[in-house]
Amino acid sequence: MNAYKVVIFDMDGTFLNSRGHGEIPHVWAYEAFKKTVSNYGLNLTIEEIDKYFLAPLHSEGEEGVKRFCTRFGLDCEEFWSRREKDVIDAKIEAMRRGEIELCKGSEEIIKYLGKKSYLAVVSDSQQACVDYALDHFKLKPYFRIWYGRRSELESLAIRKPNPFYINKVLNELSTSRDEAILVDDSAVGVLAAKRAGIDSVFIYRGEKELGDNYKPTFLVRDIEELRRIL
């Protein structure tokens, strides 16, 4: 059992099951994107959204979004502003109607760890979505601080694996790096923790093997296993 002063949680896939209940993961997000591009007379399939928007977004950030806009002749600032509003509205509505729920056992683990450590959230989801999730699921009392990303296009540069928000949490909670740990379900989160100089827990659900740069301090199969190590 390890004692950490601060436990930082990722949100989506870590304690919030944002994939939804349908056969298509994150269908609410695809529908939101289709709504956005319909304003420009575009009708893209899920496969086209993955290929032309999501893959470049994840790998290249702002440059990937600009490349998408160039391909389809869109004003980038206007498109991105509209896209952010639509996806925020859709995610909040999906939580409201019960399509997005807490991961099994996460509320109990958060309450348990909140008695032992300061808790924080660092998410690549928009700040409005993090605010709503913690409020809707009545988790705000357990967290000292929580950060989502801003909606400006430039803010994509400080997503994980950039340790910007992890460092912000450490500074604001006056925590040394050996007193903090990140819990995340993504390889980029593990890398962000490594770059911040803190330990990490990777929630591994059978995805592809991690590369050498993504080795976490601890590996678990679900959030409930945190009782064993924290």
Backbone bond lengths (Angstrom), bond angles and torsions (degrees), N, CA, C in turn:
res aa  C-N    CA-C-N  psi(-1)  N-CA   C-N-CA  omega(-1)  CA-C   N-CA-C  phi
1 M - - - 1.465 - - 1.526 109.19 -
2 N 1.324 116.39 127.82 1.462 121.71 -176.29 1.531 110.79 -108.41
3 A 1.313 116.36 137.85 1.466 120.87 -179.49 1.522 108.97 -102.56
4 Y 1.324 116.00 115.51 1.460 121.84 176.55 1.521 108.79 -117.58
5 K 1.308 115.47 138.41 1.466 119.86 178.09 1.518 111.03 -68.92
6 V 1.347 116.95 -37.91 1.461 122.53 -177.30 1.523 110.07 -129.31
7 V 1.334 116.24 129.73 1.461 122.70 172.37 1.525 107.08 -114.40
8 I 1.335 115.97 118.94 1.457 121.77 -179.18 1.523 108.69 -102.59
9 F 1.320 116.16 126.18 1.458 121.55 179.76 1.527 111.31 -103.98
10 D 1.320 116.10 135.29 1.454 121.03 157.75 1.535 106.28 -69.76
11 M 1.335 118.01 165.08 1.463 119.40 -179.08 1.531 112.42 -105.28
12 D 1.332 117.88 -69.09 1.461 121.22 -172.31 1.523 111.87 -67.60
13 G 1.324 115.09 123.62 1.454 120.26 -179.23 1.505 113.48 85.04
14 T 1.334 116.65 -13.72 1.466 121.17 179.78 1.527 110.16 -98.72
15 F 1.336 116.94 -59.55 1.471 117.57 172.23 1.520 112.22 -121.47
16 L 1.331 117.69 -6.57 1.465 121.49 177.97 1.527 108.85 -120.16
17 N 1.339 115.90 121.97 1.460 120.95 -179.66 1.529 109.14 -86.54
18 S 1.326 115.78 86.23 1.454 120.32 -173.75 1.532 113.31 -86.71
19 R 1.330 117.70 0.86 1.469 119.37 -179.88 1.529 111.37 -71.35
20 G 1.346 117.16 -24.51 1.464 120.15 -177.62 1.515 111.96 86.49
21 H 1.343 115.91 -175.41 1.464 120.65 -174.38 1.530 113.35 -102.06
22 G 1.317 117.61 -12.53 1.460 120.17 -174.01 1.515 113.73 -76.65
23 E 1.342 115.18 175.08 1.460 120.64 178.86 1.521 111.30 -66.38
24 I 1.334 116.90 -31.62 1.459 121.13 -179.81 1.524 108.62 -95.26
25 P 1.333 118.42 115.82 1.473 119.72 179.04 1.522 111.11 -61.45
26 H 1.324 115.62 139.79 1.463 122.57 176.28 1.532 112.70 58.40
27 V 1.334 115.96 37.28 1.463 118.37 -178.91 1.527 111.37 -61.17
28 W 1.328 116.71 -31.12 1.477 120.62 178.75 1.539 110.30 -60.49
29 A 1.342 116.81 -36.16 1.465 120.71 -179.19 1.530 111.12 -73.46
30 Y 1.333 116.65 -38.79 1.459 119.24 176.18 1.523 111.05 -62.92
31 E 1.339 115.93 -42.62 1.457 119.39 179.39 1.528 110.84 -63.95
32 A 1.319 116.76 -36.66 1.467 120.53 177.38 1.519 110.49 -64.60
33 F 1.322 116.29 -40.43 1.466 119.80 -179.65 1.525 110.76 -68.27
34 K 1.321 115.95 -40.21 1.465 119.20 177.49 1.530 110.57 -61.30
35 K 1.325 116.18 -37.55 1.465 120.15 176.59 1.531 110.32 -62.49
36 T 1.330 115.71 -42.71 1.467 119.77 -179.92 1.521 111.40 -60.45
37 V 1.332 116.92 -52.83 1.469 119.30 -174.58 1.519 112.86 -73.34
38 S 1.350 116.90 -19.40 1.464 118.66 177.23 1.522 111.43 -63.65
39 N 1.344 116.76 -25.03 1.458 120.69 176.55 1.525 112.01 -64.94
40 Y 1.336 116.20 -18.69 1.464 121.31 -179.58 1.529 111.33 -108.21
41 G 1.332 115.63 13.87 1.459 119.85 178.75 1.509 113.94 75.81
42 L 1.332 117.49 19.12 1.465 121.64 -178.68 1.524 110.81 -102.41
43 N 1.312 116.43 143.08 1.460 122.81 176.64 1.521 107.51 -132.27
44 L 1.356 116.04 95.67 1.461 121.05 -175.25 1.521 111.12 -103.42
45 T 1.326 115.67 142.32 1.460 120.78 174.07 1.533 109.43 -77.03
46 I 1.324 116.10 167.88 1.462 120.44 176.33 1.530 110.10 -60.20
47 E 1.314 116.75 -40.40 1.466 120.44 179.46 1.522 110.94 -62.40
48 E 1.328 117.12 -40.91 1.463 120.99 178.83 1.527 111.33 -68.64
49 I 1.340 117.09 -37.26 1.468 120.83 177.00 1.522 109.95 -62.81
50 D 1.341 116.15 -43.97 1.465 120.65 178.05 1.530 111.24 -60.79
51 K 1.315 116.12 -46.37 1.473 121.22 -173.45 1.526 112.04 -72.90
52 Y 1.322 116.65 -48.37 1.463 119.98 -170.37 1.526 114.27 -91.91
53 F 1.345 116.75 -21.17 1.470 118.41 -178.14 1.522 112.91 -117.99
54 L 1.316 118.21 -58.41 1.467 119.85 -171.74 1.520 112.90 -67.29
55 A 1.323 117.83 -44.18 1.468 119.15 -179.74 1.531 111.46 -61.36
56 P 1.353 119.49 -48.94 1.473 119.06 176.48 1.530 112.88 -64.98
57 L 1.332 117.30 -35.19 1.468 120.21 177.92 1.516 110.42 -59.92
58 H 1.328 117.41 -48.11 1.460 121.20 -176.43 1.525 112.21 -69.73
59 S 1.328 117.09 -36.47 1.462 119.20 -174.87 1.526 113.44 -88.52
60 E 1.338 117.23 -29.68 1.460 119.89 -172.54 1.526 114.53 -124.13
61 G 1.336 117.05 -6.38 1.458 119.37 178.03 1.515 112.80 62.72
62 E 1.316 116.14 -128.26 1.467 121.79 -175.91 1.525 112.02 -56.97
63 E 1.311 117.62 -41.51 1.466 120.25 -179.48 1.524 111.42 -64.54
64 G 1.336 116.33 -35.82 1.465 120.07 177.49 1.515 111.88 -65.88
65 V 1.331 116.90 -39.40 1.466 121.15 177.21 1.532 110.00 -65.22
66 K 1.321 116.84 -42.68 1.470 120.62 179.50 1.525 110.84 -63.04
67 R 1.333 115.87 -36.83 1.468 119.73 179.46 1.527 110.53 -66.36
68 F 1.337 116.07 -39.66 1.464 120.59 176.24 1.528 110.35 -61.15
69 C 1.319 116.48 -45.44 1.463 120.95 -178.41 1.530 111.41 -65.17
70 T 1.322 116.70 -38.33 1.468 120.51 177.59 1.520 110.30 -64.17
71 R 1.337 116.09 -42.54 1.471 120.81 -179.52 1.525 111.56 -57.44
72 F 1.342 116.21 -40.52 1.462 119.65 -173.87 1.535 113.04 -106.62
73 G 1.338 116.90 8.53 1.453 120.48 175.12 1.521 114.45 68.25
74 L 1.312 117.36 40.99 1.460 122.13 -176.65 1.522 111.27 -104.90
75 D 1.322 116.51 147.55 1.459 121.45 169.44 1.527 107.29 -72.51
76 C 1.312 116.76 116.36 1.468 120.54 -168.32 1.527 112.53 -63.93
77 E 1.316 117.79 -47.08 1.470 120.82 -177.74 1.528 110.71 -62.49
78 E 1.339 116.30 -43.56 1.465 120.17 -179.90 1.517 110.95 -65.74
79 F 1.346 115.92 -45.89 1.462 120.37 179.26 1.518 111.19 -58.87
80 W 1.346 116.94 -48.71 1.458 120.31 -175.80 1.526 111.48 -64.11
81 S 1.322 117.00 -40.20 1.463 120.66 178.30 1.529 110.50 -61.99
82 R 1.328 116.55 -43.33 1.463 120.93 179.54 1.526 110.87 -67.27
83 R 1.330 116.38 -41.98 1.460 120.80 179.47 1.529 111.73 -62.02
84 E 1.325 116.47 -43.80 1.455 120.05 -179.98 1.528 111.34 -62.02
85 K 1.321 116.70 -44.73 1.469 119.90 179.22 1.522 111.21 -61.96
86 D 1.336 116.49 -44.95 1.462 119.80 -177.88 1.523 112.31 -64.75
87 V 1.331 117.43 -41.22 1.467 119.56 -177.46 1.530 110.58 -73.34
88 I 1.336 117.84 -35.92 1.464 120.35 175.93 1.524 110.22 -63.13
89 D 1.325 116.14 -48.28 1.474 120.22 179.55 1.527 111.16 -59.74
90 A 1.336 116.31 -42.44 1.464 120.55 -178.19 1.525 111.92 -66.86
91 K 1.325 116.58 -39.58 1.467 119.68 -178.72 1.522 110.90 -69.25
92 I 1.312 115.91 -41.69 1.468 119.64 177.78 1.522 110.20 -63.11
93 E 1.323 117.41 -42.65 1.464 121.02 178.97 1.530 110.82 -65.20
94 A 1.339 117.78 -37.46 1.463 120.69 178.24 1.529 111.31 -65.02
95 M 1.322 117.20 -35.32 1.469 120.24 174.55 1.519 110.31 -68.92
96 R 1.317 115.73 -41.46 1.466 120.57 -177.10 1.524 111.49 -62.31
97 R 1.343 116.29 -39.50 1.471 119.15 -176.73 1.531 113.09 -90.77
98 G 1.341 117.66 0.78 1.460 120.76 174.38 1.510 115.10 90.26
99 E 1.334 118.18 6.79 1.460 120.36 176.86 1.525 110.65 -72.44
100 I 1.320 116.57 -36.99 1.463 122.29 174.19 1.525 107.84 -103.16
101 E 1.338 116.22 124.55 1.461 121.87 -177.06 1.525 110.27 -130.51
102 L 1.314 116.24 171.81 1.455 120.42 173.18 1.526 109.86 -69.37
103 C 1.318 117.04 146.04 1.453 121.47 173.04 1.528 109.46 -64.45
104 K 1.306 115.93 147.66 1.458 121.51 -178.14 1.532 110.96 -54.62
105 G 1.315 116.23 127.11 1.455 122.22 175.51 1.517 115.02 81.95
106 S 1.341 118.15 -3.94 1.466 119.35 -173.51 1.528 112.51 -70.65
107 E 1.322 117.44 -37.14 1.466 118.89 -179.41 1.531 110.75 -62.67
108 E 1.326 116.47 -42.21 1.464 120.69 -179.95 1.527 111.22 -65.01
109 I 1.343 116.48 -41.62 1.470 120.53 179.54 1.522 110.87 -65.31
110 I 1.327 117.03 -42.19 1.459 120.77 179.30 1.530 110.25 -62.37
111 K 1.308 117.44 -43.89 1.473 120.58 177.97 1.532 110.75 -63.36
112 Y 1.318 116.68 -41.41 1.462 122.09 -179.67 1.530 111.23 -63.57
113 L 1.340 116.44 -48.72 1.459 119.97 -178.08 1.523 111.87 -71.87
114 G 1.329 116.47 -27.91 1.459 120.45 178.75 1.522 113.54 -64.19
115 K 1.324 116.49 -19.45 1.465 120.83 177.28 1.531 111.57 -83.25
116 K 1.339 116.54 -16.15 1.466 121.08 -174.61 1.524 113.66 -110.38
117 S 1.343 115.94 -28.40 1.468 120.85 -171.55 1.524 110.03 -140.64
118 Y 1.333 115.44 162.50 1.451 119.94 166.78 1.527 107.30 -76.15
119 L 1.324 116.55 134.82 1.456 120.54 179.64 1.520 110.82 -110.22
120 A 1.337 115.42 145.07 1.459 121.62 178.33 1.522 108.63 -141.30
121 V 1.325 116.12 162.81 1.465 122.56 174.62 1.522 108.67 -122.84
122 V 1.328 115.85 133.10 1.464 122.08 169.95 1.526 106.04 -128.53
123 S 1.324 116.03 110.53 1.457 121.48 -174.13 1.520 110.97 -127.54
124 D 1.342 115.82 147.96 1.460 120.31 172.85 1.527 111.22 -85.96
125 S 1.320 116.54 -1.56 1.464 119.90 171.61 1.524 108.84 -72.73
126 Q 1.313 116.60 159.85 1.459 120.47 -178.22 1.534 110.96 -65.52
127 Q 1.334 115.20 149.71 1.462 120.81 -178.11 1.526 111.77 -55.36
128 A 1.331 116.97 -40.22 1.469 120.20 -179.30 1.524 111.33 -61.50
129 C 1.331 117.09 -35.08 1.465 120.87 179.87 1.529 110.99 -73.31
130 V 1.326 117.14 -38.88 1.465 120.28 176.66 1.524 109.93 -64.42
131 D 1.320 116.89 -45.76 1.465 121.27 178.08 1.522 110.40 -56.40
132 Y 1.327 116.33 -47.89 1.466 120.24 -176.80 1.525 111.03 -66.23
133 A 1.332 117.56 -43.89 1.465 120.76 -178.03 1.532 111.46 -59.54
134 L 1.328 116.49 -47.52 1.472 119.41 -178.36 1.520 111.13 -65.82
135 D 1.317 116.39 -34.64 1.465 119.97 178.27 1.526 111.20 -74.14
136 H 1.323 116.99 -47.34 1.463 121.93 -176.73 1.523 112.04 -61.94
137 F 1.329 116.49 -40.57 1.463 120.44 -178.42 1.531 112.43 -94.53
138 K 1.333 115.11 10.81 1.476 122.11 174.15 1.533 112.77 57.28
139 L 1.321 115.69 43.94 1.461 121.45 -179.01 1.528 113.44 -105.61
140 K 1.318 117.45 -8.35 1.465 119.89 -176.21 1.531 113.52 -55.09
141 P 1.348 119.46 -38.31 1.470 118.56 -178.10 1.524 114.30 -61.48
142 Y 1.333 117.95 -18.94 1.462 120.59 -175.03 1.533 113.01 -92.74
143 F 1.339 116.87 -11.66 1.459 120.35 -176.47 1.521 111.12 -110.98
144 R 1.322 115.49 135.55 1.458 120.72 177.70 1.521 111.93 -79.80
145 I 1.323 115.98 -32.15 1.455 120.61 -174.36 1.521 108.27 -157.28
146 W 1.327 117.25 148.03 1.461 120.08 178.54 1.527 109.97 -148.47
147 Y 1.338 113.55 137.98 1.451 120.33 -178.49 1.520 110.86 -130.58
148 G 1.318 115.65 127.73 1.452 122.16 162.46 1.524 106.21 -109.00
149 R 1.311 115.94 -179.23 1.458 117.48 179.89 1.526 110.80 -89.25
150 R 1.300 114.83 154.82 1.464 120.53 173.83 1.528 108.71 -73.27
151 S 1.328 116.19 163.02 1.457 119.99 -175.30 1.524 114.32 -91.47
152 E 1.334 117.58 -4.26 1.462 118.26 176.08 1.533 109.40 -65.16
153 L 1.316 115.63 143.32 1.461 120.64 -178.80 1.523 111.39 -56.17
154 E 1.327 116.43 -36.12 1.471 120.80 -178.41 1.522 112.31 -64.39
155 S 1.337 116.69 -22.71 1.471 119.91 -177.27 1.523 112.34 -68.50
156 L 1.328 117.63 -14.26 1.464 119.97 177.50 1.523 111.48 -61.49
157 A 1.314 116.87 -24.30 1.468 120.87 -178.22 1.525 112.58 -69.08
158 I 1.340 117.46 -19.55 1.467 119.02 -178.65 1.526 112.08 -109.86
159 R 1.331 116.14 20.87 1.460 119.34 169.08 1.531 109.55 -70.27
160 K 1.321 117.42 163.43 1.452 119.95 169.52 1.538 108.07 -58.12
161 P 1.332 119.37 141.44 1.469 127.45 15.16 1.528 115.44 -85.37
162 N 1.329 118.43 8.42 1.467 119.59 172.56 1.532 108.26 -63.46
163 P 1.328 118.79 129.25 1.473 121.09 -177.28 1.530 113.45 -84.76
164 F 1.333 117.64 15.55 1.464 121.92 -173.48 1.532 112.54 -49.44
165 Y 1.330 117.65 -53.35 1.460 119.84 -174.89 1.526 112.72 -76.50
166 I 1.319 117.25 -29.06 1.472 119.49 173.42 1.528 109.03 -62.46
167 N 1.328 116.44 -47.03 1.462 120.10 178.49 1.527 111.67 -61.95
168 K 1.316 116.36 -36.57 1.469 121.11 178.24 1.529 110.69 -61.99
169 V 1.326 116.17 -43.60 1.466 120.44 177.71 1.527 110.89 -62.71
170 L 1.331 116.83 -46.29 1.464 120.40 -179.14 1.526 111.00 -59.94
171 N 1.326 116.29 -42.05 1.464 120.13 179.32 1.516 111.85 -65.91
172 E 1.313 116.26 -44.67 1.464 119.48 -175.29 1.522 112.51 -72.45
173 L 1.322 117.03 -26.36 1.463 120.17 177.81 1.527 111.79 -100.36
174 S 1.339 116.39 9.25 1.476 122.19 177.47 1.523 111.39 49.55
175 T 1.325 114.87 53.28 1.463 121.57 -174.49 1.524 110.55 -114.83
176 S 1.319 116.52 133.33 1.461 119.89 174.42 1.529 109.24 -77.63
177 R 1.313 116.55 159.96 1.460 120.86 -172.21 1.531 112.97 -67.89
178 D 1.316 116.73 -27.39 1.466 118.26 179.27 1.525 112.54 -81.45
179 E 1.334 116.99 -1.28 1.468 121.19 179.40 1.524 112.76 -104.26
180 A 1.350 116.96 4.32 1.466 120.29 -174.07 1.520 111.32 -126.05
181 I 1.335 115.23 153.68 1.457 121.59 177.92 1.520 108.68 -145.94
182 L 1.332 116.18 145.30 1.466 122.45 177.16 1.516 109.73 -106.87
183 V 1.340 116.15 135.57 1.466 122.45 174.16 1.520 107.23 -109.47
184 D 1.342 116.96 121.28 1.464 120.04 -173.39 1.523 109.34 -149.29
185 D 1.330 116.12 154.14 1.466 120.13 177.51 1.522 111.75 -106.40
186 S 1.325 117.41 12.38 1.461 120.06 -178.27 1.523 111.31 -125.83
187 A 1.323 114.69 150.12 1.464 120.38 178.76 1.523 111.18 -64.81
188 V 1.345 117.46 -34.61 1.468 119.08 -179.92 1.526 110.95 -67.46
189 G 1.331 116.55 -28.94 1.458 119.80 175.36 1.513 111.40 -67.53
190 V 1.325 116.21 -43.03 1.465 121.20 177.14 1.526 110.23 -59.71
191 L 1.333 116.31 -42.11 1.459 120.35 179.60 1.529 111.12 -67.60
192 A 1.338 116.71 -37.73 1.468 119.96 176.95 1.526 110.81 -61.41
193 A 1.337 116.44 -41.60 1.463 120.19 177.94 1.520 110.78 -63.26
194 K 1.328 115.91 -42.31 1.465 120.29 178.66 1.525 110.74 -60.90
195 R 1.325 116.35 -43.06 1.465 120.51 -179.81 1.524 111.88 -69.03
196 A 1.330 116.78 -26.82 1.462 120.68 176.79 1.525 111.74 -82.54
197 G 1.331 116.70 -11.76 1.455 120.85 179.88 1.517 114.15 80.19
198 I 1.357 116.50 26.33 1.464 119.65 178.69 1.522 109.98 -118.95
199 D 1.330 115.91 164.93 1.457 121.63 177.30 1.529 110.13 -72.84
200 S 1.339 115.63 166.16 1.462 119.83 -179.71 1.516 111.14 -145.78
201 V 1.330 114.11 152.20 1.462 122.64 170.48 1.522 106.34 -117.42
202 F 1.325 116.37 124.75 1.460 120.40 177.45 1.520 109.16 -104.00
203 I 1.337 115.88 121.85 1.463 120.93 174.46 1.522 106.98 -85.07
204 Y 1.319 115.29 103.61 1.468 122.43 -171.44 1.522 109.38 -101.70
205 R 1.329 115.45 120.62 1.472 119.82 -176.87 1.523 111.36 -117.15
206 G 1.330 116.31 34.44 1.453 120.26 174.91 1.506 114.44 88.37
207 E 1.337 117.58 18.16 1.453 120.04 176.91 1.529 109.76 -70.74
208 K 1.318 115.48 -179.47 1.465 119.65 179.97 1.528 110.44 -59.71
209 E 1.300 114.86 160.60 1.461 120.60 -178.07 1.529 111.45 -61.02
210 L 1.323 114.78 144.51 1.456 119.77 178.17 1.525 110.04 -79.43
211 G 1.331 116.47 140.81 1.458 120.45 174.48 1.519 110.62 -75.85
212 D 1.302 116.40 172.13 1.462 121.47 -176.58 1.525 112.81 -60.90
213 N 1.328 117.31 -28.53 1.464 120.54 -179.56 1.523 113.09 -76.45
214 Y 1.321 116.64 -8.16 1.459 120.21 -171.96 1.529 112.78 -116.01
215 K 1.332 116.96 24.24 1.464 118.99 -177.16 1.529 110.60 -74.88
216 P 1.341 117.95 116.87 1.465 120.41 179.22 1.525 111.26 -80.90
217 T 1.325 115.28 166.92 1.467 120.36 174.89 1.519 110.21 -71.95
218 F 1.335 116.11 -40.75 1.462 122.50 179.63 1.524 109.59 -132.58
219 L 1.315 115.87 148.93 1.459 122.75 178.45 1.524 108.33 -123.42
220 V 1.332 117.41 126.63 1.463 121.56 177.55 1.522 109.10 -130.88
221 R 1.332 115.79 163.27 1.470 120.64 -179.67 1.524 112.22 -94.80
222 D 1.308 117.14 -24.30 1.463 120.03 176.69 1.518 109.01 -156.29
223 I 1.310 116.53 168.61 1.455 121.67 -173.15 1.523 112.36 -65.70
224 E 1.333 116.57 -26.34 1.460 119.37 -179.10 1.526 112.44 -65.50
225 E 1.339 117.19 -22.53 1.464 121.04 179.20 1.528 112.87 -70.91
226 L 1.325 117.05 -9.76 1.473 118.85 179.77 1.522 111.77 -60.95
227 R 1.317 118.16 -26.37 1.474 121.46 177.15 1.525 111.26 -57.95
228 R 1.324 115.09 -29.52 1.469 119.95 -175.98 1.527 112.26 -74.16
229 I 1.340 117.38 -27.26 1.457 119.63 -171.32 1.517 114.09 -119.59
230 L 1.337 117.80 -17.60 1.464 119.34 -176.84 1.528 111.19 -118.03
